[in-house]
Every structure is written in C-alpha cells, then in structure tokens.
Amino acid sequence: MADPVVLDYQQIVRTGLEATYEAVEDTDGNQFQNDGRMFLHVVNATGEDGTVIIDTPNTVDGLAIANRDIVVTDGEERMIGPFQPTIYNDVNRRVQITYSVVGAGMTIALLRL
C-alpha cells in the first residue's frame, strides 16, 4: 500500500478565498499537516453516497478512540473540522483520511482558518 496523497491547504482570508478543489482519486486516501485550524470541504457528485473516514490514532486512558465516519450524501457537501490535534494527529502531526467512494465526482479542498 502506498502512502496517502498529501493535501496542501488553502488559507482563508478576509478578502475571500475562491477555493480550488481536487478529485479524490487515490484509494490510499489523503493526509495533511494539522495545527488545529484545518477544515476539509467535501463535495459529492458521484451518484452514490460516500463516507469520509478520519483516523483517530490516539487513546484516552488506554482506550482507542473510534474513527470519525462522516456520510456525504450524493449531491451534497460537508465542511468537516477543525481537527483537534490530540485526537486526530498521528506521530508526524498529520491527519489521515480515507474514502468509501473515489473518482472525479468526489472533490475536496483543505482550508485553513
């Protein structure tokens, strides 16, 4: 299995951001550096419902934290985040994301507040 594709963030600014979206085409998912100010905007036009699975690699009192699964219904979009570093960051300070549906109809943009 290859490493997930690294997402670069787009900074939200007072004058407005016209976000650029990229297709989710890698079955290995995505990853991004996280400082707690990141948001993922997911748009689903695939013809089927999709799930965004956000890994939660950490534990609380020795117990695993369940992954966060967000359903993005076909024809809809979701703003997901921010991502609390103590819950979502791996040892490299990255968030790992996979998708149940990939293809040109599932697009994403990583935004930083």
Biopython code that builds the backbone (N, CA, C, O; Angstrom):
import numpy as np
from Bio.PDB.StructureBuilder import StructureBuilder

atoms = [
    (1, "MET", "N", (0.834, -1.179, 0.000)),
    (1, "MET", "CA", (0.000, 0.000, 0.000)),
    (1, "MET", "C", (0.881, 1.246, 0.000)),
    (1, "MET", "O", (1.826, 1.339, 0.783)),
    (2, "ALA", "N", (0.582, 2.183, -0.858)),
    (2, "ALA", "CA", (1.339, 3.432, -0.968)),
    (2, "ALA", "C", (0.920, 4.398, 0.136)),
    (2, "ALA", "O", (-0.106, 4.219, 0.793)),
    (3, "ASP", "N", (1.747, 5.425, 0.319)),
    (3, "ASP", "CA", (1.386, 6.466, 1.278)),
    (3, "ASP", "C", (0.215, 7.274, 0.745)),
    (3, "ASP", "O", (0.084, 7.455, -0.466)),
    (4, "PRO", "N", (-0.646, 7.766, 1.647)),
    (4, "PRO", "CA", (-1.729, 8.649, 1.209)),
    (4, "PRO", "C", (-1.178, 9.916, 0.555)),
    (4, "PRO", "O", (-0.087, 10.374, 0.896)),
    (5, "VAL", "N", (-1.929, 10.471, -0.373)),
    (5, "VAL", "CA", (-1.539, 11.702, -1.054)),
    (5, "VAL", "C", (-1.637, 12.877, -0.068)),
    (5, "VAL", "O", (-2.642, 13.030, 0.626)),
    (6, "VAL", "N", (-0.600, 13.688, -0.017)),
    (6, "VAL", "CA", (-0.574, 14.837, 0.893)),
    (6, "VAL", "C", (-1.384, 15.979, 0.293)),
    (6, "VAL", "O", (-1.192, 16.352, -0.865)),
    (7, "LEU", "N", (-2.290, 16.529, 1.097)),
    (7, "LEU", "CA", (-3.084, 17.694, 0.688)),
    (7, "LEU", "C", (-2.385, 18.965, 1.158)),
    (7, "LEU", "O", (-1.898, 19.025, 2.286)),
    (8, "ASP", "N", (-2.335, 19.968, 0.309)),
    (8, "ASP", "CA", (-1.867, 21.294, 0.690)),
    (8, "ASP", "C", (-3.080, 22.149, 1.027)),
    (8, "ASP", "O", (-4.108, 22.089, 0.353)),
    (9, "TYR", "N", (-2.942, 22.944, 2.080)),
    (9, "TYR", "CA", (-4.080, 23.764, 2.484)),
    (9, "TYR", "C", (-4.142, 25.070, 1.708)),
    (9, "TYR", "O", (-3.161, 25.530, 1.122)),
    (10, "GLN", "N", (-5.347, 25.652, 1.729)),
    (10, "GLN", "CA", (-5.590, 26.977, 1.170)),
    (10, "GLN", "C", (-6.024, 27.866, 2.336)),
    (10, "GLN", "O", (-6.936, 27.518, 3.085)),
    (11, "GLN", "N", (-5.376, 28.995, 2.480)),
    (11, "GLN", "CA", (-5.629, 29.893, 3.606)),
    (11, "GLN", "C", (-6.895, 30.719, 3.364)),
    (11, "GLN", "O", (-7.027, 31.373, 2.330)),
    (12, "ILE", "N", (-7.813, 30.684, 4.314)),
    (12, "ILE", "CA", (-8.999, 31.549, 4.258)),
    (12, "ILE", "C", (-8.557, 32.955, 4.648)),
    (12, "ILE", "O", (-7.855, 33.134, 5.644)),
    (13, "VAL", "N", (-8.966, 33.953, 3.866)),
    (13, "VAL", "CA", (-8.560, 35.333, 4.113)),
    (13, "VAL", "C", (-9.789, 36.237, 4.160)),
    (13, "VAL", "O", (-10.856, 35.888, 3.654)),
    (14, "ARG", "N", (-9.619, 37.397, 4.771)),
    (14, "ARG", "CA", (-10.734, 38.340, 4.913)),
    (14, "ARG", "C", (-11.274, 38.815, 3.571)),
    (14, "ARG", "O", (-12.464, 39.109, 3.452)),
    (15, "THR", "N", (-10.429, 38.891, 2.581)),
    (15, "THR", "CA", (-10.867, 39.364, 1.264)),
    (15, "THR", "C", (-11.571, 38.277, 0.463)),
    (15, "THR", "O", (-12.088, 38.533, -0.624)),
    (16, "GLY", "N", (-11.587, 37.061, 1.006)),
    (16, "GLY", "CA", (-12.303, 35.959, 0.363)),
    (16, "GLY", "C", (-11.362, 34.983, -0.315)),
    (16, "GLY", "O", (-10.332, 35.365, -0.870)),
    (17, "LEU", "N", (-11.731, 33.741, -0.258)),
    (17, "LEU", "CA", (-10.952, 32.686, -0.896)),
    (17, "LEU", "C", (-11.827, 31.981, -1.914)),
    (17, "LEU", "O", (-12.914, 31.511, -1.581)),
    (18, "GLU", "N", (-11.365, 31.904, -3.140)),
    (18, "GLU", "CA", (-12.025, 31.082, -4.146)),
    (18, "GLU", "C", (-11.267, 29.763, -4.146)),
    (18, "GLU", "O", (-10.230, 29.625, -4.794)),
    (19, "ALA", "N", (-11.801, 28.796, -3.406)),
    (19, "ALA", "CA", (-11.104, 27.528, -3.187)),
    (19, "ALA", "C", (-10.966, 26.734, -4.477)),
    (19, "ALA", "O", (-11.815, 26.789, -5.366)),
    (20, "THR", "N", (-9.867, 25.996, -4.545)),
    (20, "THR", "CA", (-9.602, 25.075, -5.640)),
    (20, "THR", "C", (-9.831, 23.668, -5.115)),
    (20, "THR", "O", (-9.351, 23.318, -4.038)),
    (21, "TYR", "N", (-10.561, 22.864, -5.872)),
    (21, "TYR", "CA", (-10.904, 21.512, -5.451)),
    (21, "TYR", "C", (-10.155, 20.494, -6.294)),
    (21, "TYR", "O", (-9.860, 20.731, -7.465)),
    (22, "GLU", "N", (-9.854, 19.360, -5.681)),
    (22, "GLU", "CA", (-9.227, 18.272, -6.421)),
    (22, "GLU", "C", (-10.040, 17.003, -6.235)),
    (22, "GLU", "O", (-10.689, 16.802, -5.209)),
    (23, "ALA", "N", (-9.989, 16.164, -7.236)),
    (23, "ALA", "CA", (-10.741, 14.910, -7.198)),
    (23, "ALA", "C", (-10.078, 13.931, -6.242)),
    (23, "ALA", "O", (-8.853, 13.875, -6.137)),
    (24, "VAL", "N", (-10.912, 13.156, -5.542)),
    (24, "VAL", "CA", (-10.434, 12.066, -4.702)),
    (24, "VAL", "C", (-10.279, 10.862, -5.617)),
    (24, "VAL", "O", (-11.259, 10.204, -5.967)),
    (25, "GLU", "N", (-9.048, 10.582, -5.996)),
    (25, "GLU", "CA", (-8.822, 9.506, -6.947)),
    (25, "GLU", "C", (-7.899, 8.424, -6.418)),
    (25, "GLU", "O", (-7.627, 7.453, -7.124)),
    (26, "ASP", "N", (-7.413, 8.567, -5.199)),
    (26, "ASP", "CA", (-6.458, 7.612, -4.657)),
    (26, "ASP", "C", (-7.123, 6.774, -3.569)),
    (26, "ASP", "O", (-7.625, 7.319, -2.586)),
    (27, "THR", "N", (-7.130, 5.464, -3.738)),
    (27, "THR", "CA", (-7.745, 4.581, -2.741)),
    (27, "THR", "C", (-6.965, 4.555, -1.436)),
    (27, "THR", "O", (-7.479, 4.077, -0.425)),
    (28, "ASP", "N", (-5.716, 5.065, -1.437)),
    (28, "ASP", "CA", (-4.938, 5.136, -0.204)),
    (28, "ASP", "C", (-5.289, 6.365, 0.626)),
    (28, "ASP", "O", (-4.785, 6.524, 1.737)),
    (29, "GLY", "N", (-6.142, 7.229, 0.104)),
    (29, "GLY", "CA", (-6.616, 8.379, 0.863)),
    (29, "GLY", "C", (-5.707, 9.583, 0.782)),
    (29, "GLY", "O", (-4.896, 9.730, -0.133)),
    (30, "ASN", "N", (-5.873, 10.450, 1.786)),
    (30, "ASN", "CA", (-5.103, 11.687, 1.872)),
    (30, "ASN", "C", (-4.576, 11.861, 3.281)),
    (30, "ASN", "O", (-5.023, 11.207, 4.223)),
    (31, "GLN", "N", (-3.612, 12.762, 3.398)),
    (31, "GLN", "CA", (-3.112, 13.174, 4.705)),
    (31, "GLN", "C", (-2.732, 14.646, 4.627)),
    (31, "GLN", "O", (-2.459, 15.179, 3.552)),
    (32, "PHE", "N", (-2.722, 15.292, 5.797)),
    (32, "PHE", "CA", (-2.314, 16.694, 5.827)),
    (32, "PHE", "C", (-1.774, 17.059, 7.192)),
    (32, "PHE", "O", (-2.171, 16.485, 8.206)),
    (33, "GLN", "N", (-0.855, 18.028, 7.209)),
    (33, "GLN", "CA", (-0.338, 18.572, 8.460)),
    (33, "GLN", "C", (-1.474, 19.301, 9.156)),
    (33, "GLN", "O", (-2.271, 19.987, 8.515)),
    (34, "ASN", "N", (-1.543, 19.148, 10.474)),
    (34, "ASN", "CA", (-2.673, 19.716, 11.209)),
    (34, "ASN", "C", (-2.207, 20.519, 12.414)),
    (34, "ASN", "O", (-1.479, 20.021, 13.272)),
    (35, "ASP", "N", (-2.644, 21.776, 12.458)),
    (35, "ASP", "CA", (-2.365, 22.640, 13.602)),
    (35, "ASP", "C", (-3.639, 22.974, 14.383)),
    (35, "ASP", "O", (-3.635, 23.857, 15.240)),
    (36, "GLY", "N", (-4.729, 22.262, 14.081)),
    (36, "GLY", "CA", (-5.991, 22.504, 14.770)),
    (36, "GLY", "C", (-6.855, 23.562, 14.105)),
    (36, "GLY", "O", (-7.934, 23.876, 14.608)),
    (37, "ARG", "N", (-6.401, 24.124, 12.976)),
    (37, "ARG", "CA", (-7.160, 25.175, 12.281)),
    (37, "ARG", "C", (-7.582, 24.745, 10.880)),
    (37, "ARG", "O", (-7.943, 25.580, 10.050)),
    (38, "MET", "N", (-7.535, 23.437, 10.622)),
    (38, "MET", "CA", (-7.836, 22.910, 9.290)),
    (38, "MET", "C", (-9.289, 22.448, 9.180)),
    (38, "MET", "O", (-9.875, 21.926, 10.128)),
    (39, "PHE", "N", (-9.845, 22.661, 7.988)),
    (39, "PHE", "CA", (-11.188, 22.200, 7.641)),
    (39, "PHE", "C", (-11.108, 21.493, 6.302)),
    (39, "PHE", "O", (-10.352, 21.902, 5.421)),
    (40, "LEU", "N", (-11.875, 20.449, 6.151)),
    (40, "LEU", "CA", (-11.950, 19.735, 4.882)),
    (40, "LEU", "C", (-13.335, 19.978, 4.296)),
    (40, "LEU", "O", (-14.345, 19.707, 4.946)),
    (41, "HIS", "N", (-13.382, 20.492, 3.062)),
    (41, "HIS", "CA", (-14.653, 20.693, 2.372)),
    (41, "HIS", "C", (-14.777, 19.584, 1.341)),
    (41, "HIS", "O", (-13.955, 19.477, 0.431)),
    (42, "VAL", "N", (-15.815, 18.754, 1.487)),
    (42, "VAL", "CA", (-16.024, 17.601, 0.618)),
    (42, "VAL", "C", (-17.306, 17.808, -0.171)),
    (42, "VAL", "O", (-18.348, 18.122, 0.403)),
    (43, "VAL", "N", (-17.231, 17.631, -1.494)),
    (43, "VAL", "CA", (-18.387, 17.761, -2.381)),
    (43, "VAL", "C", (-18.563, 16.416, -3.085)),
    (43, "VAL", "O", (-17.630, 15.895, -3.697)),
    (44, "ASN", "N", (-19.775, 15.862, -2.990)),
    (44, "ASN", "CA", (-20.036, 14.545, -3.566)),
    (44, "ASN", "C", (-21.020, 14.651, -4.729)),
    (44, "ASN", "O", (-22.183, 15.007, -4.542)),
    (45, "ALA", "N", (-20.539, 14.339, -5.925)),
    (45, "ALA", "CA", (-21.384, 14.279, -7.123)),
    (45, "ALA", "C", (-21.094, 12.971, -7.856)),
    (45, "ALA", "O", (-20.995, 12.950, -9.083)),
    (46, "THR", "N", (-20.958, 11.882, -7.101)),
    (46, "THR", "CA", (-20.558, 10.593, -7.670)),
    (46, "THR", "C", (-21.730, 9.738, -8.124)),
    (46, "THR", "O", (-21.543, 8.774, -8.867)),
    (47, "GLY", "N", (-22.936, 10.082, -7.682)),
    (47, "GLY", "CA", (-24.081, 9.236, -7.982)),
    (47, "GLY", "C", (-24.390, 8.246, -6.878)),
    (47, "GLY", "O", (-25.346, 7.477, -6.977)),
    (48, "GLU", "N", (-23.577, 8.261, -5.813)),
    (48, "GLU", "CA", (-23.822, 7.395, -4.661)),
    (48, "GLU", "C", (-23.321, 8.083, -3.399)),
    (48, "GLU", "O", (-22.452, 8.954, -3.450)),
    (49, "ASP", "N", (-23.883, 7.678, -2.275)),
    (49, "ASP", "CA", (-23.434, 8.230, -1.005)),
    (49, "ASP", "C", (-22.015, 7.760, -0.727)),
    (49, "ASP", "O", (-21.644, 6.642, -1.083)),
    (50, "GLY", "N", (-21.230, 8.606, -0.097)),
    (50, "GLY", "CA", (-19.854, 8.258, 0.248)),
    (50, "GLY", "C", (-19.576, 8.570, 1.704)),
    (50, "GLY", "O", (-20.247, 9.401, 2.316)),
    (51, "THR", "N", (-18.589, 7.900, 2.245)),
    (51, "THR", "CA", (-18.196, 8.125, 3.630)),
    (51, "THR", "C", (-16.747, 8.589, 3.673)),
    (51, "THR", "O", (-15.876, 8.015, 3.020)),
    (52, "VAL", "N", (-16.505, 9.634, 4.450)),
    (52, "VAL", "CA", (-15.158, 10.118, 4.720)),
    (52, "VAL", "C", (-14.769, 9.540, 6.074)),
    (52, "VAL", "O", (-15.448, 9.779, 7.073)),
    (53, "ILE", "N", (-13.676, 8.782, 6.111)),
    (53, "ILE", "CA", (-13.227, 8.143, 7.338)),
    (53, "ILE", "C", (-11.977, 8.854, 7.821)),
    (53, "ILE", "O", (-10.949, 8.858, 7.143)),
    (54, "ILE", "N", (-12.074, 9.458, 9.004)),
    (54, "ILE", "CA", (-10.961, 10.199, 9.578)),
    (54, "ILE", "C", (-10.374, 9.358, 10.706)),
    (54, "ILE", "O", (-11.055, 9.027, 11.677)),
    (55, "ASP", "N", (-9.105, 9.024, 10.558)),
    (55, "ASP", "CA", (-8.423, 8.172, 11.520)),
    (55, "ASP", "C", (-8.226, 8.908, 12.838)),
    (55, "ASP", "O", (-7.914, 10.099, 12.859)),
    (56, "THR", "N", (-8.408, 8.194, 13.921)),
    (56, "THR", "CA", (-8.134, 8.725, 15.256)),
    (56, "THR", "C", (-7.128, 7.782, 15.915)),
    (56, "THR", "O", (-7.519, 6.830, 16.590)),
    (57, "PRO", "N", (-5.833, 8.044, 15.722)),
    (57, "PRO", "CA", (-4.797, 7.104, 16.140)),
    (57, "PRO", "C", (-4.470, 7.108, 17.631)),
    (57, "PRO", "O", (-3.700, 6.265, 18.093)),
    (58, "ASN", "N", (-5.029, 8.020, 18.373)),
    (58, "ASN", "CA", (-4.654, 8.177, 19.774)),
    (58, "ASN", "C", (-5.587, 7.420, 20.709)),
    (58, "ASN", "O", (-6.585, 6.840, 20.281)),
    (59, "THR", "N", (-5.244, 7.438, 21.986)),
    (59, "THR", "CA", (-6.046, 6.768, 23.005)),
    (59, "THR", "C", (-6.352, 7.746, 24.136)),
    (59, "THR", "O", (-5.684, 8.767, 24.302)),
    (60, "VAL", "N", (-7.375, 7.405, 24.903)),
    (60, "VAL", "CA", (-7.714, 8.144, 26.115)),
    (60, "VAL", "C", (-7.764, 7.117, 27.232)),
    (60, "VAL", "O", (-8.545, 6.167, 27.175)),
    (61, "ASP", "N", (-6.940, 7.305, 28.234)),
    (61, "ASP", "CA", (-6.884, 6.376, 29.366)),
    (61, "ASP", "C", (-6.671, 4.936, 28.903)),
    (61, "ASP", "O", (-7.235, 3.997, 29.465)),
    (62, "GLY", "N", (-5.841, 4.782, 27.860)),
    (62, "GLY", "CA", (-5.523, 3.465, 27.339)),
    (62, "GLY", "C", (-6.560, 2.867, 26.408)),
    (62, "GLY", "O", (-6.383, 1.746, 25.933)),
    (63, "LEU", "N", (-7.641, 3.590, 26.136)),
    (63, "LEU", "CA", (-8.707, 3.089, 25.268)),
    (63, "LEU", "C", (-8.629, 3.772, 23.910)),
    (63, "LEU", "O", (-8.415, 4.981, 23.825)),
    (64, "ALA", "N", (-8.804, 2.989, 22.851)),
    (64, "ALA", "CA", (-8.768, 3.534, 21.492)),
    (64, "ALA", "C", (-9.947, 4.475, 21.261)),
    (64, "ALA", "O", (-11.055, 4.244, 21.745)),
    (65, "ILE", "N", (-9.683, 5.530, 20.517)),
    (65, "ILE", "CA", (-10.735, 6.461, 20.110)),
    (65, "ILE", "C", (-11.272, 5.972, 18.768)),
    (65, "ILE", "O", (-10.501, 5.708, 17.845)),
    (66, "ALA", "N", (-12.579, 5.852, 18.660)),
    (66, "ALA", "CA", (-13.191, 5.370, 17.410)),
    (66, "ALA", "C", (-12.954, 6.368, 16.282)),
    (66, "ALA", "O", (-12.983, 7.581, 16.492)),
    (67, "ASN", "N", (-12.720, 5.840, 15.081)),
    (67, "ASN", "CA", (-12.580, 6.708, 13.911)),
    (67, "ASN", "C", (-13.852, 7.513, 13.707)),
    (67, "ASN", "O", (-14.938, 7.096, 14.110)),
    (68, "ARG", "N", (-13.704, 8.668, 13.079)),
    (68, "ARG", "CA", (-14.846, 9.533, 12.763)),
    (68, "ARG", "C", (-15.272, 9.243, 11.333)),
    (68, "ARG", "O", (-14.495, 9.453, 10.402)),
    (69, "ASP", "N", (-16.497, 8.764, 11.147)),
    (69, "ASP", "CA", (-17.053, 8.481, 9.818)),
    (69, "ASP", "C", (-18.132, 9.510, 9.509)),
    (69, "ASP", "O", (-19.094, 9.650, 10.264)),
    (70, "ILE", "N", (-17.978, 10.227, 8.407)),
    (70, "ILE", "CA", (-18.946, 11.242, 8.002)),
    (70, "ILE", "C", (-19.524, 10.858, 6.654)),
    (70, "ILE", "O", (-18.795, 10.740, 5.669)),
    (71, "VAL", "N", (-20.835, 10.663, 6.610)),
    (71, "VAL", "CA", (-21.505, 10.332, 5.358)),
    (71, "VAL", "C", (-21.764, 11.614, 4.587)),
    (71, "VAL", "O", (-22.316, 12.577, 5.118)),
    (72, "VAL", "N", (-21.354, 11.610, 3.321)),
    (72, "VAL", "CA", (-21.625, 12.729, 2.423)),
    (72, "VAL", "C", (-22.560, 12.184, 1.350)),
    (72, "VAL", "O", (-22.140, 11.479, 0.432)),
    (73, "THR", "N", (-23.820, 12.523, 1.487)),
    (73, "THR", "CA", (-24.852, 12.048, 0.585)),
    (73, "THR", "C", (-24.600, 12.567, -0.824)),
    (73, "THR", "O", (-24.118, 13.684, -1.005)),
    (74, "ASP", "N", (-24.933, 11.743, -1.826)),
    (74, "ASP", "CA", (-24.767, 12.170, -3.219)),
    (74, "ASP", "C", (-25.490, 13.494, -3.443)),
    (74, "ASP", "O", (-26.628, 13.671, -3.011)),
    (75, "GLY", "N", (-24.825, 14.413, -4.117)),
    (75, "GLY", "CA", (-25.409, 15.717, -4.419)),
    (75, "GLY", "C", (-25.267, 16.715, -3.288)),
    (75, "GLY", "O", (-25.785, 17.827, -3.384)),
    (76, "GLU", "N", (-24.576, 16.344, -2.214)),
    (76, "GLU", "CA", (-24.406, 17.252, -1.085)),
    (76, "GLU", "C", (-22.927, 17.482, -0.799)),
    (76, "GLU", "O", (-22.051, 16.904, -1.443)),
    (77, "GLU", "N", (-22.675, 18.337, 0.179)),
    (77, "GLU", "CA", (-21.304, 18.648, 0.569)),
    (77, "GLU", "C", (-21.241, 18.782, 2.079)),
    (77, "GLU", "O", (-22.256, 18.996, 2.742)),
    (78, "ARG", "N", (-20.039, 18.654, 2.613)),
    (78, "ARG", "CA", (-19.827, 18.765, 4.053)),
    (78, "ARG", "C", (-18.563, 19.564, 4.321)),
    (78, "ARG", "O", (-17.557, 19.420, 3.626)),
    (79, "MET", "N", (-18.633, 20.415, 5.349)),
    (79, "MET", "CA", (-17.459, 21.077, 5.913)),
    (79, "MET", "C", (-17.113, 20.280, 7.162)),
    (79, "MET", "O", (-17.928, 20.168, 8.078)),
    (80, "ILE", "N", (-15.912, 19.728, 7.201)),
    (80, "ILE", "CA", (-15.512, 18.858, 8.291)),
    (80, "ILE", "C", (-14.305, 19.472, 8.991)),
    (80, "ILE", "O", (-13.317, 19.816, 8.341)),
    (81, "GLY", "N", (-14.380, 19.608, 10.303)),
    (81, "GLY", "CA", (-13.279, 20.150, 11.086)),
    (81, "GLY", "C", (-13.796, 21.177, 12.069)),
    (81, "GLY", "O", (-15.006, 21.390, 12.148)),
    (82, "PRO", "N", (-12.933, 21.810, 12.808)),
    (82, "PRO", "CA", (-11.498, 21.616, 12.834)),
    (82, "PRO", "C", (-11.128, 20.281, 13.493)),
    (82, "PRO", "O", (-11.972, 19.613, 14.089)),
    (83, "PHE", "N", (-9.860, 19.914, 13.373)),
    (83, "PHE", "CA", (-9.370, 18.634, 13.845)),
    (83, "PHE", "C", (-8.467, 18.848, 15.057)),
    (83, "PHE", "O", (-7.341, 19.328, 14.926)),
    (84, "GLN", "N", (-8.969, 18.489, 16.235)),
    (84, "GLN", "CA", (-8.189, 18.666, 17.459)),
    (84, "GLN", "C", (-6.946, 17.776, 17.397)),
    (84, "GLN", "O", (-7.071, 16.556, 17.290)),
    (85, "PRO", "N", (-5.752, 18.365, 17.463)),
    (85, "PRO", "CA", (-4.524, 17.591, 17.299)),
    (85, "PRO", "C", (-4.383, 16.408, 18.250)),
    (85, "PRO", "O", (-3.882, 15.360, 17.842)),
    (86, "THR", "N", (-4.805, 16.542, 19.491)),
    (86, "THR", "CA", (-4.636, 15.443, 20.447)),
    (86, "THR", "C", (-5.519, 14.239, 20.128)),
    (86, "THR", "O", (-5.298, 13.151, 20.660)),
    (87, "ILE", "N", (-6.499, 14.422, 19.279)),
    (87, "ILE", "CA", (-7.373, 13.317, 18.873)),
    (87, "ILE", "C", (-6.999, 12.793, 17.503)),
    (87, "ILE", "O", (-6.935, 11.580, 17.304)),
    (88, "TYR", "N", (-6.749, 13.687, 16.546)),
    (88, "TYR", "CA", (-6.626, 13.299, 15.144)),
    (88, "TYR", "C", (-5.202, 13.190, 14.612)),
    (88, "TYR", "O", (-4.984, 12.489, 13.625)),
    (89, "ASN", "N", (-4.235, 13.848, 15.219)),
    (89, "ASN", "CA", (-2.873, 13.828, 14.677)),
    (89, "ASN", "C", (-2.174, 12.505, 14.942)),
    (89, "ASN", "O", (-2.304, 11.924, 16.019)),
    (90, "ASP", "N", (-1.427, 12.037, 13.942)),
    (90, "ASP", "CA", (-0.566, 10.878, 14.159)),
    (90, "ASP", "C", (0.778, 11.374, 14.697)),
    (90, "ASP", "O", (0.908, 12.556, 15.017)),
    (91, "VAL", "N", (1.766, 10.510, 14.803)),
    (91, "VAL", "CA", (3.057, 10.901, 15.374)),
    (91, "VAL", "C", (3.792, 11.945, 14.528)),
    (91, "VAL", "O", (4.694, 12.620, 15.024)),
    (92, "ASN", "N", (3.412, 12.079, 13.258)),
    (92, "ASN", "CA", (4.016, 13.077, 12.368)),
    (92, "ASN", "C", (3.194, 14.359, 12.279)),
    (92, "ASN", "O", (3.445, 15.199, 11.415)),
    (93, "ARG", "N", (2.212, 14.513, 13.168)),
    (93, "ARG", "CA", (1.299, 15.676, 13.222)),
    (93, "ARG", "C", (0.431, 15.770, 11.977)),
    (93, "ARG", "O", (0.062, 16.862, 11.545)),
    (94, "ARG", "N", (0.109, 14.614, 11.406)),
    (94, "ARG", "CA", (-0.749, 14.569, 10.223)),
    (94, "ARG", "C", (-2.058, 13.873, 10.531)),
    (94, "ARG", "O", (-2.126, 12.978, 11.375)),
    (95, "VAL", "N", (-3.105, 14.305, 9.825)),
    (95, "VAL", "CA", (-4.408, 13.646, 9.872)),
    (95, "VAL", "C", (-4.482, 12.727, 8.655)),
    (95, "VAL", "O", (-4.101, 13.112, 7.549)),
    (96, "GLN", "N", (-4.976, 11.507, 8.870)),
    (96, "GLN", "CA", (-5.106, 10.511, 7.809)),
    (96, "GLN", "C", (-6.588, 10.335, 7.468)),
    (96, "GLN", "O", (-7.420, 10.153, 8.357)),
    (97, "ILE", "N", (-6.908, 10.390, 6.177)),
    (97, "ILE", "CA", (-8.294, 10.305, 5.725)),
    (97, "ILE", "C", (-8.399, 9.288, 4.592)),
    (97, "ILE", "O", (-7.549, 9.247, 3.703)),
    (98, "THR", "N", (-9.446, 8.469, 4.632)),
    (98, "THR", "CA", (-9.766, 7.587, 3.512)),
    (98, "THR", "C", (-11.229, 7.804, 3.138)),
    (98, "THR", "O", (-11.981, 8.454, 3.864)),
    (99, "TYR", "N", (-11.614, 7.250, 1.997)),
    (99, "TYR", "CA", (-12.948, 7.478, 1.444)),
    (99, "TYR", "C", (-13.548, 6.163, 0.969)),
    (99, "TYR", "O", (-12.836, 5.294, 0.465)),
    (100, "SER", "N", (-14.855, 6.019, 1.129)),
    (100, "SER", "CA", (-15.520, 4.814, 0.642)),
    (100, "SER", "C", (-15.783, 4.890, -0.854)),
    (100, "SER", "O", (-15.997, 3.868, -1.506)),
    (101, "VAL", "N", (-15.767, 6.111, -1.397)),
    (101, "VAL", "CA", (-16.006, 6.338, -2.826)),
    (101, "VAL", "C", (-14.887, 7.227, -3.354)),
    (101, "VAL", "O", (-14.571, 8.258, -2.759)),
    (102, "VAL", "N", (-14.289, 6.825, -4.475)),
    (102, "VAL", "CA", (-13.287, 7.671, -5.117)),
    (102, "VAL", "C", (-13.705, 7.893, -6.562)),
    (102, "VAL", "O", (-14.499, 7.135, -7.119)),
    (103, "GLY", "N", (-13.163, 8.933, -7.154)),
    (103, "GLY", "CA", (-13.486, 9.246, -8.539)),
    (103, "GLY", "C", (-13.658, 10.734, -8.712)),
    (103, "GLY", "O", (-13.667, 11.492, -7.743)),
    (104, "ALA", "N", (-13.792, 11.142, -9.953)),
    (104, "ALA", "CA", (-13.854, 12.561, -10.291)),
    (104, "ALA", "C", (-15.026, 13.287, -9.641)),
    (104, "ALA", "O", (-14.966, 14.503, -9.463)),
    (105, "GLY", "N", (-16.086, 12.573, -9.285)),
    (105, "GLY", "CA", (-17.260, 13.215, -8.697)),
    (105, "GLY", "C", (-17.120, 13.544, -7.225)),
    (105, "GLY", "O", (-17.944, 14.278, -6.679)),
    (106, "MET", "N", (-16.086, 13.014, -6.565)),
    (106, "MET", "CA", (-15.844, 13.320, -5.148)),
    (106, "MET", "C", (-14.661, 14.271, -5.111)),
    (106, "MET", "O", (-13.536, 13.883, -5.426)),
    (107, "THR", "N", (-14.917, 15.534, -4.723)),
    (107, "THR", "CA", (-13.859, 16.538, -4.709)),
    (107, "THR", "C", (-13.666, 17.090, -3.317)),
    (107, "THR", "O", (-14.584, 17.098, -2.497)),
    (108, "ILE", "N", (-12.442, 17.557, -3.063)),
    (108, "ILE", "CA", (-12.094, 18.053, -1.735)),
    (108, "ILE", "C", (-11.231, 19.306, -1.838)),
    (108, "ILE", "O", (-10.532, 19.542, -2.823)),
    (109, "ALA", "N", (-11.317, 20.091, -0.777)),
    (109, "ALA", "CA", (-10.412, 21.234, -0.596)),
    (109, "ALA", "C", (-10.057, 21.296, 0.876)),
    (109, "ALA", "O", (-10.937, 21.206, 1.733)),
    (110, "LEU", "N", (-8.780, 21.448, 1.178)),
    (110, "LEU", "CA", (-8.323, 21.610, 2.544)),
    (110, "LEU", "C", (-8.159, 23.105, 2.794)),
    (110, "LEU", "O", (-7.397, 23.786, 2.107)),
    (111, "LEU", "N", (-8.887, 23.598, 3.787)),
    (111, "LEU", "CA", (-8.905, 25.027, 4.103)),
    (111, "LEU", "C", (-8.352, 25.257, 5.499)),
    (111, "LEU", "O", (-8.566, 24.450, 6.403)),
    (112, "ARG", "N", (-7.639, 26.366, 5.667)),
    (112, "ARG", "CA", (-7.098, 26.717, 6.997)),
    (112, "ARG", "C", (-7.661, 28.072, 7.405)),
    (112, "ARG", "O", (-7.586, 29.050, 6.661)),
    (113, "LEU", "N", (-8.214, 28.098, 8.584)),
    (113, "LEU", "CA", (-8.787, 29.331, 9.136)),
    (113, "LEU", "C", (-7.687, 30.189, 9.719)),
    (113, "LEU", "O", (-7.958, 31.273, 10.234)),
]
sb = StructureBuilder()
sb.init_structure("model")
sb.init_model(0)
sb.init_chain("A")
sb.init_seg("    ")
for serial, (resi, resn, name, xyz) in enumerate(atoms, 1):
    if name == "N":
        sb.init_residue(resn, " ", resi, " ")
    sb.init_atom(name, np.array(xyz, "f"), 0.0, 1.0, " ", f" {name:<3s}", serial, name[0])
structure = sb.get_structure()
